[in-house]
Amino acid sequence: MDFELTDEQRLLRDTTREVLSRSSDAERRRAVVATDPGWDRQVWRQMADIGLLGLSFAEDDGGMGAGPVEVAAVMTELGRTLAPEPVLDCALVPGELVGRAGTAAQRGSLLPDVASGERLLALAHNEPGVRWPSSVVSTTATESDGGWVLTGVKNPVPHGADADVLLVSAALPDDRVALFLVDADGAGVQRHGYATFDGLRGAQIEFVDAPAEQLGEPLGSADAPDGSALIADTVIRAQAALCAEAVGVMEEALRLTTDYLKSRKQFGVPLAKFQALTHRAADMYVALELARSMSLYATLSLADGVVDPVVASRAKLRIGRSARLIGQEAIQMHGGIGMTDEYPVGHYTARLTAIEHTLGGVDDHLRILAAHPNRSVTLL
């Protein structure tokens, strides 16, 4: 099997790397995340210009029609530069949901604007106090004057304070789950944004009889989407994208660490000359390669049309374990400087920690795999 990128995929990766390398460095990122909204709208427009924001949308919807391999290549570059722009949270994840389930009118009114960077979407599904996997939806949808109104609380909503349109999961009167489109600045919507510990943004969003439009065909029709199935499918795709991003973060954390070992001297010799430290750096490299392989496994499974929660949990488990080892070792081998805000390795470790806890941590995915013992593999 050929695991190499095609010429077109390499061009996409290299173009993404070039754009991000011009706009992302440690000092500039610190300045950007310290201000609202915590990312650069000029960089956002550049991403739109090269097609990143509509990467996985159908060409008829204003996108590039790319698949999981292309998405993974882009996410790895975003991780490598620690770019704070919400490509996954405000474009790819909610945009793919609209693309798969929305009506032609909904796709036409939303996706071209998302791909061009003019509008931002956000998926509001998580609810306070609900542990992943969040199968319980307390937000309710009630029919009113021929439409729907939503009542409930969603938190955390990644970059929810930045979005123009929210995709909200809500329970119907018959306990089924459906997805709704809500104007983020509309009546009955209150947003409370906050900074997360990795420098990004989240929000708590409260809905009180907020007018909403059902995503997809009307309920009761043969083509009405199954909200629970759509969310489960989206979570698996988002997990694979996060795994790819984590690989890029770990690559850069390892590079920063090995460069530091080569330049920092102790007793008149570089730290890289100390055998114990080189062995620990070698362990970091092994962990990275294990993570890269499992990320590729998850990506190629999606490319083959296999949307499997067990595959996603295998990858997420390995990513979480590698991320923890690489992040902790990077900090340890940098010493005190690794904990300072001015030095980038601490920010890379913070992002790895956030990814490990997003859409299920190590313990959560162990529980998923333990529930499928006949399908489990040797856990490294």
C-alpha positions in Angstrom: 0.0 0.0 0.0 1.3 3.5 -0.9 1.2 5.8 2.1 2.9 8.7 0.2 1.0 11.9 -0.6 0.2 12.5 -4.3 1.7 15.5 -6.1 -1.6 17.5 -5.6 -1.7 16.6 -1.9 2.0 17.7 -1.4 1.2 20.9 -3.2 -1.7 21.6 -0.8 0.5 20.8 2.2 3.4 22.9 1.0 1.1 25.9 0.2 -0.5 25.7 3.6 3.0 25.5 5.2 4.1 28.6 3.3 1.1 30.7 4.2 1.3 29.7 7.9 5.1 30.2 8.1 4.7 33.8 6.9 2.0 34.6 9.5 2.8 32.4 12.5 5.6 32.6 15.0 5.7 32.3 18.7 5.9 36.0 19.5 3.2 36.9 17.0 0.9 34.1 18.3 1.2 35.4 21.9 0.2 38.8 20.7 -2.8 37.5 18.7 -4.2 35.2 21.3 -4.0 37.9 23.9 -6.6 40.0 22.0 -10.1 39.4 20.9 -11.1 37.2 19.1 -7.8 35.4 19.7 -7.0 34.9 16.0 -6.1 37.0 13.0 -8.9 37.8 10.5 -6.3 38.7 7.8 -4.8 35.2 8.1 -8.3 33.9 7.9 -8.8 35.6 4.6 -5.6 34.2 3.3 -6.7 30.7 4.3 -10.0 31.3 2.4 -8.0 32.4 -0.6 -6.2 29.1 -0.9 -9.3 27.1 -0.2 -8.6 25.8 3.3 -12.0 26.9 4.8 -14.0 25.0 2.2 -11.5 22.2 1.8 -13.9 19.3 2.4 -17.1 21.0 1.0 -18.5 19.8 -2.4 -17.4 21.9 -5.3 -21.1 22.8 -6.0 -21.1 24.3 -2.5 -18.1 26.5 -3.1 -15.5 24.1 -1.7 -12.6 22.0 -3.1 -14.2 18.5 -2.7 -11.2 17.2 -0.8 -11.2 14.1 1.3 -9.9 13.1 4.7 -6.2 12.7 3.5 -6.1 16.4 2.4 -7.8 17.5 5.6 -5.3 15.6 7.7 -2.4 17.2 5.7 -3.7 20.7 6.4 -4.5 20.0 10.1 -0.9 18.7 10.6 0.5 22.0 9.3 -1.9 24.0 11.5 -0.6 22.0 14.5 3.0 22.5 13.5 2.6 26.3 13.6 0.1 26.3 16.4 -2.1 28.5 14.3 -5.0 29.8 16.5 -7.4 30.3 13.6 -10.5 28.1 14.1 -10.4 26.2 10.8 -11.8 23.0 12.3 -14.3 24.5 14.7 -15.8 27.3 12.6 -15.5 25.9 9.1 -14.8 22.2 8.5 -16.7 20.5 11.2 -20.0 22.5 11.1 -19.6 23.0 7.3 -19.4 19.3 6.6 -22.6 18.8 8.8 -24.5 21.3 6.6 -23.0 19.8 3.5 -24.2 16.3 4.4 -27.6 17.1 5.9 -28.7 20.5 4.8 -31.2 21.2 2.1 -30.0 22.7 -1.2 -31.2 26.1 0.0 -29.3 25.8 3.3 -26.1 24.7 1.6 -26.3 27.5 -0.9 -27.0 30.2 1.7 -24.2 29.1 4.1 -21.4 27.1 2.6 -20.1 29.5 -0.1 -19.9 32.3 2.5 -18.1 29.9 5.0 -15.6 28.9 2.2 -14.9 32.5 1.4 -14.3 33.4 5.1 -17.3 35.8 5.3 -19.3 33.7 7.8 -18.4 31.5 10.7 -20.3 28.5 11.9 -20.0 26.7 15.3 -21.4 23.3 16.5 -23.2 23.7 19.8 -23.6 20.1 21.1 -21.8 19.7 24.4 -23.7 20.5 27.6 -22.5 21.3 31.1 -21.9 18.3 33.4 -22.2 15.7 30.6 -19.1 13.5 30.2 -18.0 12.4 26.7 -19.5 10.6 24.8 -22.3 13.1 25.3 -25.4 11.1 24.3 -27.8 13.0 26.6 -29.2 16.2 25.1 -31.1 18.4 27.6 -31.7 21.3 25.2 -35.3 21.1 24.0 -36.9 22.0 20.7 -40.6 23.0 20.7 -42.8 23.8 17.8 -44.1 27.4 17.8 -46.0 29.3 15.1 -45.1 26.8 12.4 -41.4 26.8 13.4 -39.2 25.8 16.2 -37.8 27.5 19.4 -34.9 26.1 21.5 -34.3 26.3 25.2 -31.2 25.1 27.0 -27.5 25.6 27.7 -24.5 24.5 25.6 -21.0 24.6 27.0 -18.2 24.3 25.9 -18.8 25.6 22.4 -15.4 26.0 20.7 -15.3 29.5 19.3 -19.0 29.9 19.9 -18.7 33.6 20.6 -17.2 34.2 17.1 -19.8 32.4 15.1 -22.5 34.0 12.9 -24.6 30.9 12.8 -24.9 28.1 15.4 -25.7 24.4 14.6 -27.5 23.3 17.8 -28.5 19.8 18.9 -31.8 19.6 20.7 -34.2 17.0 21.9 -37.6 16.8 20.1 -40.9 16.1 22.0 -40.5 12.4 21.1 -37.0 12.3 22.5 -35.2 12.1 19.1 -32.3 14.4 18.6 -32.3 16.9 15.7 -30.0 19.7 14.5 -31.1 23.3 14.1 -29.6 26.4 12.6 -29.8 29.4 15.0 -28.8 33.1 14.3 -26.0 33.6 16.8 -27.1 37.2 17.3 -30.8 36.5 17.3 -33.5 36.8 19.9 -33.2 34.4 22.9 -29.5 33.8 22.5 -26.9 34.8 25.1 -23.2 34.1 24.6 -20.5 34.2 27.2 -17.1 33.8 25.6 -13.9 32.9 27.5 -10.3 31.9 26.9 -9.2 28.3 27.2 -5.9 27.3 28.9 -4.3 26.6 25.5 -4.9 30.2 24.3 -8.0 29.4 22.2 -11.6 30.4 22.8 -14.8 28.7 24.1 -18.2 29.9 25.0 -21.3 29.1 27.1 -24.4 29.8 25.1 -27.9 30.0 26.6 -31.0 29.6 24.5 -34.4 30.8 25.8 -37.1 30.3 23.2 -34.6 31.1 20.5 -36.1 30.8 17.0 -34.4 28.0 15.0 -34.6 26.4 11.6 -34.3 22.6 11.4 -31.2 21.4 9.4 -32.3 19.3 6.5 -35.7 18.2 5.3 -38.7 18.6 7.6 -39.2 16.0 10.3 -41.5 13.2 9.2 -40.3 13.2 5.6 -38.4 10.2 4.2 -35.2 12.4 3.8 -35.2 13.9 7.3 -31.7 13.5 8.8 -31.1 11.5 12.0 -29.5 14.0 14.3 -27.8 11.4 16.6 -26.2 9.6 13.7 -25.0 12.8 12.1 -23.4 13.9 15.4 -21.7 10.5 15.9 -20.3 10.6 12.4 -19.1 14.1 12.8 -17.4 13.3 16.1 -15.4 10.5 14.4 -14.3 12.8 11.6 -13.3 15.5 14.0 -11.3 13.1 16.1 -9.3 12.0 13.1 -8.6 15.7 12.3 -7.5 16.4 15.9 -5.2 13.4 15.7 -3.6 14.8 12.6 -3.2 18.3 14.2 -1.6 16.6 17.3 1.0 15.0 15.1 2.0 18.4 13.8 2.2 19.7 17.3 4.3 16.8 18.5 6.7 17.1 15.5 7.4 20.7 16.4 7.7 20.0 20.1 10.3 17.3 19.4 12.2 19.6 17.0 12.3 22.4 19.6 13.6 20.0 22.2 16.3 18.4 20.1 17.5 21.9 19.0 17.6 23.0 22.6 19.7 19.9 23.5 22.1 20.7 20.8 22.6 24.4 21.7 22.3 24.4 25.5 25.6 23.6 27.3 26.2 22.1 30.7 29.8 21.6 32.1 31.0 23.0 28.8 29.4 20.5 26.5 26.0 20.4 24.7 23.2 18.6 26.5 22.9 16.3 23.5 26.2 14.7 24.5 24.5 13.3 27.7 23.4 9.8 26.9 20.4 9.7 29.3 19.0 12.8 27.5 19.5 11.4 24.0 17.7 8.2 25.1 14.8 10.2 26.3 14.7 12.2 23.1 14.7 8.8 21.2 11.7 7.7 23.3 9.9 10.9 22.2 10.7 10.1 18.6 9.3 6.6 18.9 6.1 8.0 20.5 5.8 10.4 17.6 6.1 7.7 15.0 3.5 5.5 16.8 1.1 8.5 16.9 1.8 9.3 13.2 0.9 5.7 12.2 -2.3 5.6 14.2 -3.3 9.0 12.8 -2.7 7.7 9.3 -4.8 4.6 10.2 -7.7 6.7 11.2 -7.4 9.0 8.2 -7.2 6.2 5.6 -10.1 4.4 7.3 -12.3 7.5 6.6 -10.9 7.7 3.1 -12.1 4.1 2.5 -15.6 5.0 3.8 -15.1 3.3 7.2 -16.6 5.6 9.9 -15.9 3.5 12.9 -15.9 4.7 16.5 -13.5 1.8 17.5 -11.0 2.9 14.9 -11.3 6.5 16.1 -10.8 5.4 19.8 -7.7 3.4 18.9 -6.1 6.4 17.2 -7.2 8.9 19.9 -5.8 6.6 22.7 -2.4 6.4 21.0 -2.4 10.1 20.3 -3.3 10.9 23.9 -0.5 8.7 25.3 2.1 10.0 22.9 1.0 13.6 23.4 1.4 13.3 27.2 4.9 11.7 27.0 6.2 14.2 24.4 4.7 17.2 26.1 6.0 16.3 29.6 9.5 15.3 28.3 9.7 18.5 26.2 9.1 20.6 29.4 11.4 18.5 31.5 14.3 18.7 29.1 14.0 22.4 28.7 14.0 22.9 32.4 12.5 26.1 33.9 12.5 28.0 30.6 10.0 25.4 29.2 7.3 26.7 31.6 7.7 30.4 30.7 5.1 32.2 28.5 7.8 33.6 26.3 9.1 30.2 25.2 7.0 28.3 22.7 7.4 24.7 24.0 5.0 25.3 26.9 2.3 26.5 24.4 2.8 23.3 22.3 2.3 21.2 25.4 -0.8 23.1 26.4 -2.3 22.5 23.0 -1.4 18.8 23.2 -3.1 18.6 26.6 -6.2 20.3 25.2 -6.4 17.9 22.2 -6.0 14.9 24.6 -9.1 16.0 26.5 -11.2 17.0 23.5 -13.8 14.4 22.3 -12.7 11.9 24.9 -9.5 11.5 26.9 -7.3 8.4 27.3 -9.5 6.9 30.0 -12.7 7.5 28.0 -11.3 5.7 24.9 -10.0 2.8 27.0 -13.6 2.3 28.1 -14.8 2.4 24.5 -12.2 -0.3 23.5 -12.9 -2.4 26.6 -16.6 -2.5 25.5 -15.4 -4.1 22.2 -13.0 -6.8 23.3 -13.3 -8.9 20.2 -12.2 -5.9 18.0 -9.4 -4.6 20.2 -5.8 -4.6 19.2 -2.6 -4.6 21.3 -2.5 -1.2 23.0 1.0 0.3 22.8 
